[in-house]
């Protein structure tokens, strides 16, 4: 899912990762492989958020999904794999009521 700037800020407070800026040279290729997303990288690899349902309906949430892992110890090359849900939920917007 594509996040707006407020959602990116909320995500960054809950996830130990860096966001790839839209003007990063890898983003067009990542979009062509994985679809339109806001991409994050951490020490394990490449992540995105996918919409998630929350049981308590406290607002909009996204589940962290792993798309690729680092293939070298210098963290310079990614090896894609099938999308793997991590079970980690990020709260994006609080409930309006």
Backbone atoms as SQL, in Angstrom:
CREATE TABLE atoms (id INTEGER PRIMARY KEY, chain TEXT, resi INTEGER, resn TEXT, atom TEXT, x REAL, y REAL, z REAL);
INSERT INTO atoms VALUES
  (1, 'A', 1, 'UNK', 'N', 0.836, -1.173, 0.000),
  (2, 'A', 1, 'UNK', 'CA', 0.000, 0.000, 0.000),
  (3, 'A', 1, 'UNK', 'C', 0.883, 1.238, 0.000),
  (4, 'A', 2, 'UNK', 'N', 0.388, 2.273, -0.622),
  (5, 'A', 2, 'UNK', 'CA', 1.087, 3.544, -0.703),
  (6, 'A', 2, 'UNK', 'C', 0.665, 4.373, 0.504),
  (7, 'A', 3, 'UNK', 'N', 1.634, 4.920, 1.226),
  (8, 'A', 3, 'UNK', 'CA', 1.347, 5.693, 2.426),
  (9, 'A', 3, 'UNK', 'C', 1.523, 7.182, 2.161),
  (10, 'A', 4, 'UNK', 'N', 0.726, 7.990, 2.848),
  (11, 'A', 4, 'UNK', 'CA', 0.933, 9.432, 2.781),
  (12, 'A', 4, 'UNK', 'C', 1.998, 9.811, 3.818),
  (13, 'A', 5, 'UNK', 'N', 2.401, 11.069, 3.847),
  (14, 'A', 5, 'UNK', 'CA', 3.507, 11.463, 4.726),
  (15, 'A', 5, 'UNK', 'C', 3.173, 11.265, 6.201),
  (16, 'A', 6, 'UNK', 'N', 1.928, 11.503, 6.598),
  (17, 'A', 6, 'UNK', 'CA', 1.541, 11.282, 7.998),
  (18, 'A', 6, 'UNK', 'C', 1.624, 9.800, 8.352),
  (19, 'A', 7, 'UNK', 'N', 1.181, 8.939, 7.446),
  (20, 'A', 7, 'UNK', 'CA', 1.249, 7.494, 7.687),
  (21, 'A', 7, 'UNK', 'C', 2.693, 7.012, 7.757),
  (22, 'A', 8, 'UNK', 'N', 3.574, 7.570, 6.919),
  (23, 'A', 8, 'UNK', 'CA', 4.991, 7.201, 6.971),
  (24, 'A', 8, 'UNK', 'C', 5.556, 7.573, 8.338),
  (25, 'A', 9, 'UNK', 'N', 5.233, 8.781, 8.831),
  (26, 'A', 9, 'UNK', 'CA', 5.717, 9.211, 10.146),
  (27, 'A', 9, 'UNK', 'C', 5.217, 8.278, 11.241),
  (28, 'A', 10, 'UNK', 'N', 3.932, 7.914, 11.186),
  (29, 'A', 10, 'UNK', 'CA', 3.375, 6.992, 12.179),
  (30, 'A', 10, 'UNK', 'C', 4.075, 5.638, 12.111),
  (31, 'A', 11, 'UNK', 'N', 4.337, 5.171, 10.904),
  (32, 'A', 11, 'UNK', 'CA', 5.012, 3.884, 10.730),
  (33, 'A', 11, 'UNK', 'C', 6.415, 3.927, 11.323),
  (34, 'A', 12, 'UNK', 'N', 7.123, 5.012, 11.068),
  (35, 'A', 12, 'UNK', 'CA', 8.502, 5.129, 11.541),
  (36, 'A', 12, 'UNK', 'C', 8.597, 5.135, 13.065),
  (37, 'A', 13, 'UNK', 'N', 7.528, 5.533, 13.751),
  (38, 'A', 13, 'UNK', 'CA', 7.554, 5.499, 15.215),
  (39, 'A', 13, 'UNK', 'C', 7.329, 4.089, 15.753),
  (40, 'A', 14, 'UNK', 'N', 6.850, 3.185, 14.889),
  (41, 'A', 14, 'UNK', 'CA', 6.509, 1.832, 15.331),
  (42, 'A', 14, 'UNK', 'C', 7.387, 0.750, 14.715),
  (43, 'A', 15, 'UNK', 'N', 8.256, 1.127, 13.806),
  (44, 'A', 15, 'UNK', 'CA', 9.041, 0.153, 13.054),
  (45, 'A', 15, 'UNK', 'C', 10.482, 0.640, 12.946),
  (46, 'A', 16, 'UNK', 'N', 11.426, -0.224, 13.233),
  (47, 'A', 16, 'UNK', 'CA', 12.847, 0.135, 13.159),
  (48, 'A', 16, 'UNK', 'C', 13.335, -0.098, 11.730),
  (49, 'A', 17, 'UNK', 'N', 13.033, 0.868, 10.859),
  (50, 'A', 17, 'UNK', 'CA', 13.386, 0.757, 9.438),
  (51, 'A', 17, 'UNK', 'C', 13.531, 2.157, 8.865),
  (52, 'A', 18, 'UNK', 'N', 14.039, 2.213, 7.651),
  (53, 'A', 18, 'UNK', 'CA', 14.138, 3.472, 6.919),
  (54, 'A', 18, 'UNK', 'C', 13.209, 3.396, 5.717),
  (55, 'A', 19, 'UNK', 'N', 12.564, 4.503, 5.409),
  (56, 'A', 19, 'UNK', 'CA', 11.705, 4.557, 4.234),
  (57, 'A', 19, 'UNK', 'C', 12.563, 4.910, 3.028),
  (58, 'A', 20, 'UNK', 'N', 12.277, 4.265, 1.898),
  (59, 'A', 20, 'UNK', 'CA', 12.933, 4.649, 0.646),
  (60, 'A', 20, 'UNK', 'C', 12.172, 5.831, 0.073),
  (61, 'A', 21, 'UNK', 'N', 12.841, 6.970, -0.126),
  (62, 'A', 21, 'UNK', 'CA', 12.131, 8.122, -0.685),
  (63, 'A', 21, 'UNK', 'C', 11.660, 7.835, -2.106),
  (64, 'A', 22, 'UNK', 'N', 10.592, 8.509, -2.494),
  (65, 'A', 22, 'UNK', 'CA', 10.009, 8.315, -3.835),
  (66, 'A', 22, 'UNK', 'C', 11.009, 8.567, -4.950),
  (67, 'A', 23, 'UNK', 'N', 11.989, 9.451, -4.717),
  (68, 'A', 23, 'UNK', 'CA', 12.956, 9.760, -5.765),
  (69, 'A', 23, 'UNK', 'C', 14.195, 8.864, -5.720),
  (70, 'A', 24, 'UNK', 'N', 14.175, 7.825, -4.873),
  (71, 'A', 24, 'UNK', 'CA', 15.294, 6.880, -4.825),
  (72, 'A', 24, 'UNK', 'C', 15.347, 6.129, -6.157),
  (73, 'A', 25, 'UNK', 'N', 16.547, 5.930, -6.725),
  (74, 'A', 25, 'UNK', 'CA', 16.647, 5.285, -8.039),
  (75, 'A', 25, 'UNK', 'C', 16.092, 3.862, -8.096),
  (76, 'A', 26, 'UNK', 'N', 15.986, 3.178, -6.965),
  (77, 'A', 26, 'UNK', 'CA', 15.476, 1.800, -6.969),
  (78, 'A', 26, 'UNK', 'C', 13.952, 1.734, -6.970),
  (79, 'A', 27, 'UNK', 'N', 13.266, 2.816, -6.604),
  (80, 'A', 27, 'UNK', 'CA', 11.807, 2.772, -6.445),
  (81, 'A', 27, 'UNK', 'C', 11.075, 2.395, -7.732),
  (82, 'A', 28, 'UNK', 'N', 11.408, 2.952, -8.911),
  (83, 'A', 28, 'UNK', 'CA', 10.689, 2.518, -10.120),
  (84, 'A', 28, 'UNK', 'C', 10.810, 1.013, -10.380),
  (85, 'A', 29, 'UNK', 'N', 11.994, 0.452, -10.187),
  (86, 'A', 29, 'UNK', 'CA', 12.161, -0.987, -10.396),
  (87, 'A', 29, 'UNK', 'C', 11.381, -1.777, -9.344),
  (88, 'A', 30, 'UNK', 'N', 11.425, -1.340, -8.089),
  (89, 'A', 30, 'UNK', 'CA', 10.664, -2.022, -7.035),
  (90, 'A', 30, 'UNK', 'C', 9.170, -1.970, -7.334),
  (91, 'A', 31, 'UNK', 'N', 8.677, -0.811, -7.805),
  (92, 'A', 31, 'UNK', 'CA', 7.262, -0.699, -8.165),
  (93, 'A', 31, 'UNK', 'C', 6.902, -1.645, -9.300),
  (94, 'A', 32, 'UNK', 'N', 7.805, -1.819, -10.265),
  (95, 'A', 32, 'UNK', 'CA', 7.498, -2.708, -11.382),
  (96, 'A', 32, 'UNK', 'C', 7.475, -4.174, -10.944),
  (97, 'A', 33, 'UNK', 'N', 8.254, -4.517, -9.939),
  (98, 'A', 33, 'UNK', 'CA', 8.299, -5.908, -9.461),
  (99, 'A', 33, 'UNK', 'C', 7.197, -6.186, -8.435),
  (100, 'A', 34, 'UNK', 'N', 6.998, -5.265, -7.491),
  (101, 'A', 34, 'UNK', 'CA', 6.108, -5.521, -6.349),
  (102, 'A', 34, 'UNK', 'C', 4.816, -4.715, -6.372),
  (103, 'A', 35, 'UNK', 'N', 4.671, -3.777, -7.300),
  (104, 'A', 35, 'UNK', 'CA', 3.496, -2.919, -7.331),
  (105, 'A', 35, 'UNK', 'C', 3.758, -1.621, -6.577),
  (106, 'A', 36, 'UNK', 'N', 2.784, -0.732, -6.638),
  (107, 'A', 36, 'UNK', 'CA', 2.902, 0.589, -6.001),
  (108, 'A', 36, 'UNK', 'C', 2.823, 0.450, -4.487),
  (109, 'A', 37, 'UNK', 'N', 3.915, 0.752, -3.828),
  (110, 'A', 37, 'UNK', 'CA', 3.999, 0.673, -2.368),
  (111, 'A', 37, 'UNK', 'C', 4.914, 1.770, -1.858),
  (112, 'A', 38, 'UNK', 'N', 4.853, 1.987, -0.570),
  (113, 'A', 38, 'UNK', 'CA', 5.891, 2.723, 0.129),
  (114, 'A', 38, 'UNK', 'C', 6.818, 1.648, 0.673),
  (115, 'A', 39, 'UNK', 'N', 8.097, 1.705, 0.310),
  (116, 'A', 39, 'UNK', 'CA', 9.051, 0.655, 0.649),
  (117, 'A', 39, 'UNK', 'C', 9.901, 1.063, 1.850),
  (118, 'A', 40, 'UNK', 'N', 10.168, 0.075, 2.693),
  (119, 'A', 40, 'UNK', 'CA', 11.007, 0.259, 3.873),
  (120, 'A', 40, 'UNK', 'C', 12.130, -0.768, 3.825),
  (121, 'A', 41, 'UNK', 'N', 13.303, -0.390, 4.322),
  (122, 'A', 41, 'UNK', 'CA', 14.401, -1.342, 4.473),
  (123, 'A', 41, 'UNK', 'C', 14.826, -1.357, 5.930),
  (124, 'A', 42, 'UNK', 'N', 15.182, -2.552, 6.396),
  (125, 'A', 42, 'UNK', 'CA', 15.726, -2.707, 7.738),
  (126, 'A', 42, 'UNK', 'C', 16.891, -3.682, 7.660),
  (127, 'A', 43, 'UNK', 'N', 17.391, -4.099, 8.794),
  (128, 'A', 43, 'UNK', 'CA', 18.567, -4.977, 8.796),
  (129, 'A', 43, 'UNK', 'C', 18.267, -6.353, 8.219),
  (130, 'A', 44, 'UNK', 'N', 16.993, -6.708, 8.079),
  (131, 'A', 44, 'UNK', 'CA', 16.629, -8.008, 7.513),
  (132, 'A', 44, 'UNK', 'C', 16.332, -7.941, 6.015),
  (133, 'A', 45, 'UNK', 'N', 15.922, -6.755, 5.513),
  (134, 'A', 45, 'UNK', 'CA', 15.625, -6.657, 4.090),
  (135, 'A', 45, 'UNK', 'C', 14.566, -5.627, 3.758),
  (136, 'A', 46, 'UNK', 'N', 13.774, -5.927, 2.726),
  (137, 'A', 46, 'UNK', 'CA', 12.783, -5.010, 2.166),
  (138, 'A', 46, 'UNK', 'C', 11.400, -5.354, 2.696),
  (139, 'A', 47, 'UNK', 'N', 10.674, -4.319, 3.130),
  (140, 'A', 47, 'UNK', 'CA', 9.343, -4.508, 3.696),
  (141, 'A', 47, 'UNK', 'C', 8.368, -3.501, 3.085),
  (142, 'A', 48, 'UNK', 'N', 7.081, -3.870, 3.111),
  (143, 'A', 48, 'UNK', 'CA', 5.985, -2.972, 2.772),
  (144, 'A', 48, 'UNK', 'C', 4.875, -3.199, 3.791),
  (145, 'A', 49, 'UNK', 'N', 3.863, -2.357, 3.748),
  (146, 'A', 49, 'UNK', 'CA', 2.667, -2.578, 4.552),
  (147, 'A', 49, 'UNK', 'C', 1.530, -2.966, 3.632),
  (148, 'A', 50, 'UNK', 'N', 0.725, -3.909, 4.093),
  (149, 'A', 50, 'UNK', 'CA', -0.501, -4.281, 3.401),
  (150, 'A', 50, 'UNK', 'C', -1.662, -4.001, 4.354),
  (151, 'A', 51, 'UNK', 'N', -2.817, -3.589, 3.834),
  (152, 'A', 51, 'UNK', 'CA', -3.956, -3.303, 4.710),
  (153, 'A', 51, 'UNK', 'C', -4.266, -4.491, 5.613),
  (154, 'A', 52, 'UNK', 'N', -4.590, -4.200, 6.871),
  (155, 'A', 52, 'UNK', 'CA', -4.886, -5.251, 7.835),
  (156, 'A', 52, 'UNK', 'C', -6.143, -4.879, 8.610),
  (157, 'A', 53, 'UNK', 'N', -6.916, -5.883, 8.918),
  (158, 'A', 53, 'UNK', 'CA', -8.092, -5.705, 9.769),
  (159, 'A', 53, 'UNK', 'C', -7.658, -5.807, 11.220),
  (160, 'A', 54, 'UNK', 'N', -8.209, -4.933, 12.041),
  (161, 'A', 54, 'UNK', 'CA', -7.945, -5.030, 13.477),
  (162, 'A', 54, 'UNK', 'C', -9.220, -5.455, 14.173),
  (163, 'A', 55, 'UNK', 'N', -9.106, -6.379, 15.092),
  (164, 'A', 55, 'UNK', 'CA', -10.268, -6.933, 15.782),
  (165, 'A', 55, 'UNK', 'C', -11.008, -5.875, 16.595),
  (166, 'A', 56, 'UNK', 'N', -10.264, -4.920, 17.149),
  (167, 'A', 56, 'UNK', 'CA', -10.904, -3.929, 18.013),
  (168, 'A', 56, 'UNK', 'C', -11.328, -2.661, 17.270),
  (169, 'A', 57, 'UNK', 'N', -11.111, -2.607, 15.968),
  (170, 'A', 57, 'UNK', 'CA', -11.544, -1.478, 15.130),
  (171, 'A', 57, 'UNK', 'C', -11.044, -0.141, 15.675),
  (172, 'A', 58, 'UNK', 'N', -9.804, -0.099, 16.122),
  (173, 'A', 58, 'UNK', 'CA', -9.229, 1.124, 16.677),
  (174, 'A', 58, 'UNK', 'C', -8.718, 2.082, 15.603),
  (175, 'A', 59, 'UNK', 'N', -8.863, 1.748, 14.366),
  (176, 'A', 59, 'UNK', 'CA', -8.406, 2.611, 13.286),
  (177, 'A', 59, 'UNK', 'C', -7.797, 1.785, 12.173),
  (178, 'A', 60, 'UNK', 'N', -7.219, 2.466, 11.194),
  (179, 'A', 60, 'UNK', 'CA', -6.600, 1.781, 10.061),
  (180, 'A', 60, 'UNK', 'C', -5.253, 1.198, 10.482),
  (181, 'A', 61, 'UNK', 'N', -4.979, -0.012, 10.019),
  (182, 'A', 61, 'UNK', 'CA', -3.713, -0.669, 10.344),
  (183, 'A', 61, 'UNK', 'C', -3.122, -1.285, 9.087),
  (184, 'A', 62, 'UNK', 'N', -1.824, -1.513, 9.133),
  (185, 'A', 62, 'UNK', 'CA', -1.134, -2.207, 8.060),
  (186, 'A', 62, 'UNK', 'C', -0.268, -3.300, 8.657),
  (187, 'A', 63, 'UNK', 'N', -0.202, -4.432, 7.968),
  (188, 'A', 63, 'UNK', 'CA', 0.681, -5.513, 8.402),
  (189, 'A', 63, 'UNK', 'C', 1.987, -5.418, 7.633),
  (190, 'A', 64, 'UNK', 'N', 3.092, -5.566, 8.349),
  (191, 'A', 64, 'UNK', 'CA', 4.412, -5.556, 7.718),
  (192, 'A', 64, 'UNK', 'C', 4.584, -6.866, 6.950),
  (193, 'A', 65, 'UNK', 'N', 4.940, -6.739, 5.677),
  (194, 'A', 65, 'UNK', 'CA', 5.164, -7.895, 4.804),
  (195, 'A', 65, 'UNK', 'C', 6.596, -7.822, 4.281),
  (196, 'A', 66, 'UNK', 'N', 7.330, -8.906, 4.430),
  (197, 'A', 66, 'UNK', 'CA', 8.701, -8.987, 3.929),
  (198, 'A', 66, 'UNK', 'C', 8.680, -9.423, 2.466),
  (199, 'A', 67, 'UNK', 'N', 9.422, -8.677, 1.614),
  (200, 'A', 67, 'UNK', 'CA', 9.471, -8.975, 0.182),
  (201, 'A', 67, 'UNK', 'C', 10.822, -9.489, -0.293),
  (202, 'A', 68, 'UNK', 'N', 11.883, -9.136, 0.452),
  (203, 'A', 68, 'UNK', 'CA', 13.234, -9.519, 0.029),
  (204, 'A', 68, 'UNK', 'C', 14.151, -9.479, 1.241),
  (205, 'A', 69, 'UNK', 'N', 15.204, -10.278, 1.172),
  (206, 'A', 69, 'UNK', 'CA', 16.204, -10.276, 2.244),
  (207, 'A', 69, 'UNK', 'C', 17.548, -9.872, 1.664),
  (208, 'A', 70, 'UNK', 'N', 18.411, -9.382, 2.524),
  (209, 'A', 70, 'UNK', 'CA', 19.757, -9.010, 2.074),
  (210, 'A', 70, 'UNK', 'C', 20.523, -10.263, 1.699),
  (211, 'A', 71, 'UNK', 'N', 21.243, -10.197, 0.591),
  (212, 'A', 71, 'UNK', 'CA', 21.998, -11.369, 0.131),
  (213, 'A', 71, 'UNK', 'C', 23.484, -11.247, 0.441),
  (214, 'A', 72, 'UNK', 'N', 23.864, -10.127, 1.078),
  (215, 'A', 72, 'UNK', 'CA', 25.276, -9.957, 1.404),
  (216, 'A', 72, 'UNK', 'C', 25.401, -9.253, 2.761),
  (217, 'A', 73, 'UNK', 'N', 26.525, -9.465, 3.451),
  (218, 'A', 73, 'UNK', 'CA', 26.678, -8.883, 4.787),
  (219, 'A', 73, 'UNK', 'C', 26.773, -7.351, 4.783),
  (220, 'A', 74, 'UNK', 'N', 27.087, -6.744, 3.643),
  (221, 'A', 74, 'UNK', 'CA', 27.192, -5.286, 3.558),
  (222, 'A', 74, 'UNK', 'C', 25.831, -4.614, 3.335),
  (223, 'A', 75, 'UNK', 'N', 24.768, -5.411, 3.185),
  (224, 'A', 75, 'UNK', 'CA', 23.407, -4.910, 2.962),
  (225, 'A', 75, 'UNK', 'C', 23.321, -4.039, 1.712),
  (226, 'A', 76, 'UNK', 'N', 23.890, -4.553, 0.618),
  (227, 'A', 76, 'UNK', 'CA', 23.871, -3.802, -0.642),
  (228, 'A', 76, 'UNK', 'C', 23.061, -4.478, -1.739),
  (229, 'A', 77, 'UNK', 'N', 22.696, -5.741, -1.552),
  (230, 'A', 77, 'UNK', 'CA', 21.975, -6.464, -2.594),
  (231, 'A', 77, 'UNK', 'C', 20.826, -7.259, -1.965),
  (232, 'A', 78, 'UNK', 'N', 19.646, -7.117, -2.569),
  (233, 'A', 78, 'UNK', 'CA', 18.460, -7.799, -2.055),
  (234, 'A', 78, 'UNK', 'C', 18.124, -9.023, -2.897),
  (235, 'A', 79, 'UNK', 'N', 17.646, -10.073, -2.232),
  (236, 'A', 79, 'UNK', 'CA', 17.178, -11.283, -2.902),
  (237, 'A', 79, 'UNK', 'C', 15.675, -11.400, -2.653),
  (238, 'A', 80, 'UNK', 'N', 14.851, -11.179, -3.700),
  (239, 'A', 80, 'UNK', 'CA', 13.401, -11.256, -3.512),
  (240, 'A', 80, 'UNK', 'C', 12.947, -12.668, -3.160),
  (241, 'A', 81, 'UNK', 'N', 11.839, -12.749, -2.448),
  (242, 'A', 81, 'UNK', 'CA', 11.195, -14.030, -2.139),
  (243, 'A', 81, 'UNK', 'C', 9.691, -13.809, -2.149),
  (244, 'A', 82, 'UNK', 'N', 8.938, -14.861, -2.024),
  (245, 'A', 82, 'UNK', 'CA', 7.483, -14.720, -1.963),
  (246, 'A', 82, 'UNK', 'C', 7.130, -13.814, -0.784),
  (247, 'A', 83, 'UNK', 'N', 6.128, -12.961, -0.935),
  (248, 'A', 83, 'UNK', 'CA', 5.737, -12.103, 0.189),
  (249, 'A', 83, 'UNK', 'C', 5.429, -12.926, 1.437),
  (250, 'A', 84, 'UNK', 'N', 6.026, -12.511, 2.553),
  (251, 'A', 84, 'UNK', 'CA', 5.859, -13.216, 3.823),
  (252, 'A', 84, 'UNK', 'C', 5.300, -12.271, 4.871),
  (253, 'A', 85, 'UNK', 'N', 4.020, -12.443, 5.255),
  (254, 'A', 85, 'UNK', 'CA', 3.481, -11.624, 6.339),
  (255, 'A', 85, 'UNK', 'C', 4.279, -11.873, 7.619),
  (256, 'A', 86, 'UNK', 'N', 4.569, -10.808, 8.347),
  (257, 'A', 86, 'UNK', 'CA', 5.382, -10.940, 9.558),
  (258, 'A', 86, 'UNK', 'C', 4.539, -11.041, 10.822),
  (259, 'A', 87, 'UNK', 'N', 3.258, -10.717, 10.723),
  (260, 'A', 87, 'UNK', 'CA', 2.413, -10.696, 11.913),
  (261, 'A', 87, 'UNK', 'C', 2.519, -9.400, 12.698),
  (262, 'A', 88, 'UNK', 'N', 3.366, -8.475, 12.244),
  (263, 'A', 88, 'UNK', 'CA', 3.533, -7.186, 12.922),
  (264, 'A', 88, 'UNK', 'C', 2.528, -6.194, 12.337),
  (265, 'A', 89, 'UNK', 'N', 1.704, -5.613, 13.213),
  (266, 'A', 89, 'UNK', 'CA', 0.725, -4.618, 12.785),
  (267, 'A', 89, 'UNK', 'C', 1.201, -3.220, 13.139),
  (268, 'A', 90, 'UNK', 'N', 1.005, -2.304, 12.210),
  (269, 'A', 90, 'UNK', 'CA', 1.331, -0.890, 12.398),
  (270, 'A', 90, 'UNK', 'C', 0.003, -0.126, 12.400),
  (271, 'A', 91, 'UNK', 'N', -0.247, 0.630, 13.459),
  (272, 'A', 91, 'UNK', 'CA', -1.455, 1.443, 13.509),
  (273, 'A', 91, 'UNK', 'C', -1.195, 2.729, 12.731),
  (274, 'A', 92, 'UNK', 'N', -2.028, 2.994, 11.727),
  (275, 'A', 92, 'UNK', 'CA', -1.821, 4.127, 10.840),
  (276, 'A', 92, 'UNK', 'C', -2.689, 5.332, 11.202),
  (277, 'A', 93, 'UNK', 'N', -3.928, 5.096, 11.570),
  (278, 'A', 93, 'UNK', 'CA', -4.816, 6.208, 11.891),
  (279, 'A', 93, 'UNK', 'C', -5.674, 5.817, 13.082),
  (280, 'A', 94, 'UNK', 'N', -5.745, 6.695, 14.067),
  (281, 'A', 94, 'UNK', 'CA', -6.607, 6.378, 15.212),
  (282, 'A', 94, 'UNK', 'C', -8.069, 6.416, 14.815),
  (283, 'A', 95, 'UNK', 'N', -8.860, 5.746, 15.594),
  (284, 'A', 95, 'UNK', 'CA', -10.306, 5.748, 15.380),
  (285, 'A', 95, 'UNK', 'C', -10.852, 7.168, 15.517),
  (286, 'A', 96, 'UNK', 'N', -11.849, 7.499, 14.720),
  (287, 'A', 96, 'UNK', 'CA', -12.433, 8.848, 14.747),
  (288, 'A', 96, 'UNK', 'C', -13.455, 9.008, 15.870),
  (289, 'A', 97, 'UNK', 'N', -13.812, 7.904, 16.580),
  (290, 'A', 97, 'UNK', 'CA', -14.797, 8.025, 17.657),
  (291, 'A', 97, 'UNK', 'C', -14.266, 7.601, 18.979);
